């Protein structure tokens, strides 16, 4: 009798537990029907990002959706988190599924400042893969009319559209990343070649397109030298007055800045935004930073944007 009771409990409770995790028994990801919103427990989530933020994501202000599509043999799953009470906020982009703090910060940002989060769901993997070939999501943003970039497996107009369709006119694109100490956000095929690129106070090559603007008194963070904001422009430092004032204001707030001079498109989100004249910042902290540094940098950026002191993009 006892065995029968235990069996019945397992039969009825296990599916409930699986639904609560948002994962199910390896159920495939399915695109959400137009106009529908999912609960946190029903949003496909293979690695626990949604479960970790379940309480915040249960807010009635949020609409959770899933976009699922295939392009160039790559299967993509995007988690969409829209603030339906305040949709006219930033487009928050989390390209790398192995960067947990970035996802958590995106949830904070969309709840506080509105807009929409687009997060790549890849079962905690940094890359999407076809066999031994891999695609970095942050090297997969396609400028219309251009060919594929060196680190792309194929052109990606659909991947790009599925991100940019959520950006409201005049709103900034805010990328959120975490990084290994001293490593690039998007490594070259040989990752050692990129060591040190997402850090302040390092020696760079003379032909580097990155210029450092260190803060005199950095904010509190797990790794202050790896806690910074990227800005990007087709103009070299000193030529974009508004961006220069934004950088100075960030420095005054204790935030290091790396200025990327975009000269040749590499299909990163920063390059796409610059070439499409979209206001853009990338907010970086080291992996597993638990000091709240990324959220504080979001607050600093949004204060400046709301005061019309942020990076400017041509309205689209």
C-alpha positions as CSV (number, residue, x, y, z in Angstrom):
1,X,0.0,0.0,0.0
2,X,2.8,2.4,1.0
3,X,4.6,1.7,-2.3
4,X,1.4,2.5,-4.2
5,X,0.9,5.8,-2.4
6,X,4.5,6.8,-3.1
7,X,4.2,5.9,-6.8
8,X,1.0,8.0,-7.1
9,X,2.8,10.9,-5.4
10,X,5.7,10.7,-7.9
11,X,3.3,10.5,-10.8
12,X,1.4,13.6,-9.8
13,X,4.1,15.7,-8.2
14,X,7.1,15.2,-10.6
15,X,5.4,16.9,-13.5
16,X,4.4,19.8,-11.2
17,X,8.0,20.2,-10.1
18,X,9.2,20.1,-13.7
19,X,6.8,22.8,-14.7
20,X,7.8,24.9,-11.8
21,X,11.4,24.8,-12.9
22,X,10.4,26.1,-16.3
23,X,12.3,23.2,-18.0
24,X,10.1,20.2,-18.1
25,X,11.4,16.8,-19.1
26,X,13.5,18.1,-21.9
27,X,10.4,19.6,-23.6
28,X,11.3,21.6,-26.7
29,X,11.2,25.3,-26.7
30,X,8.1,26.6,-28.5
31,X,7.5,30.2,-29.7
32,X,5.0,32.0,-27.7
33,X,1.7,32.8,-29.5
34,X,1.3,36.5,-30.4
35,X,-0.3,38.5,-27.6
36,X,0.3,35.8,-25.0
37,X,2.4,36.1,-21.9
38,X,3.9,33.3,-19.9
39,X,4.4,32.8,-16.2
40,X,8.0,32.4,-14.9
41,X,7.3,28.7,-14.4
42,X,6.2,28.3,-18.0
43,X,9.1,30.2,-19.6
44,X,11.6,27.8,-21.2
45,X,14.8,28.0,-19.1
46,X,17.4,25.2,-19.2
47,X,20.0,26.7,-16.9
48,X,18.1,28.4,-14.0
49,X,18.2,32.1,-15.0
50,X,14.4,32.4,-14.8
51,X,14.1,30.2,-11.7
52,X,16.8,32.3,-9.9
53,X,14.7,35.5,-10.6
54,X,11.3,33.9,-10.2
55,X,10.0,36.4,-7.7
56,X,11.0,39.5,-9.7
57,X,9.8,38.0,-13.0
58,X,6.3,37.3,-11.4
59,X,5.6,41.0,-11.5
60,X,2.3,41.9,-13.2
61,X,4.2,44.6,-15.0
62,X,6.1,42.1,-17.0
63,X,5.2,40.0,-20.1
64,X,7.4,37.0,-20.6
65,X,7.7,35.4,-24.1
66,X,9.8,33.0,-26.1
67,X,11.1,33.5,-29.6
68,X,12.3,30.3,-31.4
69,X,13.7,30.2,-34.9
70,X,16.4,28.6,-37.1
71,X,18.8,30.6,-39.3
72,X,21.8,29.2,-41.2
73,X,21.4,25.9,-39.5
74,X,21.7,27.5,-36.1
75,X,18.7,27.0,-33.7
76,X,18.0,30.1,-31.5
77,X,15.9,30.5,-28.4
78,X,15.4,34.0,-27.1
79,X,13.8,34.9,-23.8
80,X,11.8,38.1,-24.0
81,X,11.0,40.1,-20.9
82,X,8.9,43.2,-21.6
83,X,7.8,45.8,-19.1
84,X,4.2,46.2,-20.5
85,X,3.5,49.0,-18.0
86,X,6.5,51.0,-19.3
87,X,7.6,49.6,-22.7
88,X,9.3,52.8,-23.7
89,X,12.6,52.1,-22.1
90,X,15.9,50.7,-23.2
91,X,16.5,47.5,-25.2
92,X,18.5,45.4,-22.7
93,X,20.5,42.7,-24.5
94,X,22.1,39.7,-22.8
95,X,23.9,37.8,-25.6
96,X,25.8,35.2,-23.5
97,X,23.8,32.6,-21.5
98,X,26.8,31.7,-19.2
99,X,26.8,35.2,-17.7
100,X,24.4,34.9,-14.8
101,X,24.9,38.3,-13.2
102,X,24.2,40.0,-16.6
103,X,20.8,38.3,-16.7
104,X,20.0,39.3,-13.1
105,X,21.0,42.9,-13.9
106,X,18.8,42.9,-17.0
107,X,15.8,41.9,-14.8
108,X,16.6,44.7,-12.4
109,X,16.9,47.2,-15.3
110,X,13.7,46.3,-17.1
111,X,11.7,46.5,-13.8
112,X,13.1,49.8,-12.8
113,X,13.5,51.6,-16.1
114,X,11.2,49.8,-18.5
115,X,11.8,48.6,-22.0
116,X,12.4,45.0,-23.0
117,X,15.1,42.4,-22.3
118,X,16.3,40.0,-25.1
119,X,18.4,37.2,-23.6
120,X,19.9,34.3,-25.5
121,X,18.9,30.9,-23.9
122,X,21.7,28.4,-24.7
123,X,21.7,26.1,-21.6
124,X,24.4,28.1,-19.9
125,X,26.7,27.9,-23.0
126,X,28.5,31.0,-24.3
127,X,28.2,29.8,-27.9
128,X,25.7,28.3,-30.3
129,X,27.2,25.3,-32.1
130,X,26.9,23.2,-35.2
131,X,29.1,20.2,-34.5
132,X,32.6,21.6,-33.8
133,X,31.8,25.0,-35.3
134,X,30.6,27.7,-32.9
135,X,28.9,31.1,-33.2
136,X,29.3,33.8,-30.6
137,X,25.9,35.6,-30.4
138,X,27.7,38.9,-29.9
139,X,29.4,38.5,-33.2
140,X,26.1,37.9,-35.1
141,X,24.5,41.2,-35.6
142,X,24.0,41.8,-39.3
143,X,24.1,45.3,-40.9
144,X,21.6,45.3,-43.8
145,X,23.4,45.0,-47.2
146,X,26.7,43.8,-45.8
147,X,28.2,40.3,-46.1
148,X,29.0,38.0,-43.2
149,X,31.8,38.9,-40.9
150,X,34.9,36.8,-40.2
151,X,33.5,35.3,-37.0
152,X,30.1,34.6,-38.4
153,X,29.1,31.1,-39.7
154,X,26.5,32.8,-42.0
155,X,24.6,36.0,-42.4
156,X,22.1,36.7,-39.7
157,X,19.3,39.1,-40.7
158,X,16.7,37.1,-38.7
159,X,18.7,36.9,-35.5
160,X,19.3,40.7,-35.8
161,X,15.6,41.4,-36.5
162,X,14.5,39.3,-33.6
163,X,16.5,41.5,-31.3
164,X,15.9,44.9,-32.8
165,X,12.1,44.5,-33.2
166,X,11.8,45.2,-29.5
167,X,13.7,48.5,-29.5
168,X,11.4,51.5,-29.3
169,X,12.3,54.6,-31.3
170,X,14.8,56.9,-29.6
171,X,15.6,54.3,-26.9
172,X,19.2,53.2,-26.2
173,X,20.6,49.7,-26.6
174,X,22.2,48.6,-23.3
175,X,24.3,45.4,-23.5
176,X,25.0,43.6,-20.3
177,X,28.0,41.3,-19.9
178,X,30.3,39.6,-17.3
179,X,33.9,38.8,-18.0
180,X,36.7,36.6,-16.8
181,X,39.4,38.7,-15.1
182,X,41.3,40.4,-18.0
183,X,39.5,38.7,-20.9
184,X,37.6,40.0,-23.9
185,X,33.8,39.9,-24.0
186,X,34.1,38.2,-27.4
187,X,37.3,36.2,-27.8
188,X,39.1,35.5,-31.0
189,X,39.1,31.8,-32.1
190,X,42.2,31.5,-30.0
191,X,40.9,33.0,-26.7
192,X,44.4,33.7,-25.4
193,X,44.8,36.4,-28.1
194,X,42.1,38.4,-26.4
195,X,43.4,38.2,-22.8
196,X,43.3,41.6,-21.2
197,X,41.0,43.4,-23.5
198,X,38.2,43.9,-20.9
199,X,40.3,45.6,-18.3
200,X,41.5,49.0,-17.4
201,X,45.1,50.0,-17.0
202,X,46.7,47.5,-19.4
203,X,49.2,47.9,-22.2
204,X,47.6,48.0,-25.6
205,X,49.0,47.8,-29.1
206,X,49.7,51.1,-30.9
207,X,47.0,50.2,-33.5
208,X,44.4,49.3,-30.9
209,X,40.9,50.8,-31.5
210,X,40.3,50.9,-27.8
211,X,41.1,54.0,-25.7
212,X,41.0,53.9,-21.9
213,X,39.3,56.5,-19.7
214,X,40.0,55.4,-16.1
215,X,38.1,56.8,-13.2
216,X,40.2,58.3,-10.4
217,X,38.2,56.7,-7.7
218,X,36.6,53.5,-9.0
219,X,33.3,52.2,-7.6
220,X,33.2,49.3,-5.2
221,X,33.2,46.0,-7.1
222,X,34.6,42.5,-6.9
223,X,37.3,43.3,-9.5
224,X,37.5,47.1,-10.0
225,X,39.8,46.9,-13.0
226,X,37.3,44.6,-14.8
227,X,34.3,46.8,-13.9
228,X,33.7,49.3,-16.7
229,X,31.5,50.6,-19.4
230,X,32.1,50.4,-23.2
231,X,31.1,53.2,-25.5
232,X,31.5,53.1,-29.2
233,X,31.7,55.6,-32.1
234,X,32.8,55.9,-35.7
235,X,34.6,59.1,-34.5
236,X,37.9,58.9,-32.6
237,X,38.0,60.0,-29.0
238,X,37.7,63.8,-28.8
239,X,35.7,64.2,-31.9
240,X,32.2,63.4,-30.5
241,X,31.5,66.1,-28.0
242,X,28.3,64.6,-26.5
243,X,30.0,61.2,-26.1
244,X,33.0,62.8,-24.6
245,X,30.8,64.6,-21.9
246,X,29.1,61.2,-21.2
247,X,32.5,59.6,-20.7
248,X,33.6,62.4,-18.4
249,X,30.4,62.1,-16.3
250,X,30.9,58.4,-16.0
251,X,34.4,58.9,-14.8
252,X,33.3,61.4,-12.3
253,X,30.8,58.8,-11.0
254,X,33.7,56.4,-10.4
255,X,33.2,54.3,-13.6
256,X,36.0,53.2,-15.9
257,X,35.3,53.6,-19.6
258,X,36.7,51.9,-22.7
259,X,36.1,53.9,-25.9
260,X,35.8,51.7,-29.0
261,X,36.6,53.5,-32.3
262,X,34.6,51.5,-34.9
263,X,36.6,51.4,-38.1
264,X,35.7,48.0,-39.5
265,X,32.5,46.1,-38.8
266,X,32.9,42.9,-36.9
267,X,29.2,42.1,-36.4
268,X,29.3,42.8,-32.7
269,X,26.3,44.6,-31.1
270,X,28.4,47.7,-30.5
271,X,29.4,47.9,-34.2
272,X,25.9,47.3,-35.3
273,X,24.5,50.0,-33.1
274,X,27.2,52.5,-34.2
275,X,26.6,51.8,-37.9
276,X,22.9,52.1,-37.4
277,X,23.2,55.3,-35.4
278,X,21.7,53.9,-32.3
279,X,22.6,55.1,-28.8
280,X,24.6,52.2,-27.1
281,X,26.5,51.3,-24.0
282,X,27.9,48.0,-22.7
283,X,28.0,47.5,-18.9
284,X,30.7,45.0,-17.7
285,X,31.5,43.4,-14.4
286,X,33.6,40.4,-13.6
287,X,32.0,37.0,-13.4
288,X,30.1,36.3,-10.1
289,X,30.3,39.9,-9.0
290,X,27.9,40.0,-6.0
291,X,28.5,43.6,-5.0
292,X,25.7,45.2,-7.0
293,X,28.2,47.0,-9.2
294,X,26.4,46.3,-12.4
295,X,23.1,47.6,-11.1
296,X,24.8,50.7,-9.7
297,X,26.3,51.4,-13.2
298,X,22.9,50.9,-14.7
299,X,21.5,53.6,-12.4
300,X,24.4,55.9,-13.3
301,X,23.8,55.5,-17.0
302,X,20.1,55.9,-16.7
303,X,20.5,59.1,-14.7
304,X,22.6,60.6,-17.4
305,X,20.3,59.4,-20.2
306,X,17.2,60.8,-18.5
307,X,19.1,64.1,-18.1
308,X,19.8,64.2,-21.8
309,X,23.5,63.6,-21.1
310,X,23.7,60.1,-22.5
311,X,25.2,58.9,-25.8
312,X,23.2,60.1,-28.8
313,X,21.8,58.1,-31.7
314,X,20.0,59.3,-34.7
315,X,16.2,58.7,-34.1
316,X,14.9,55.7,-36.0
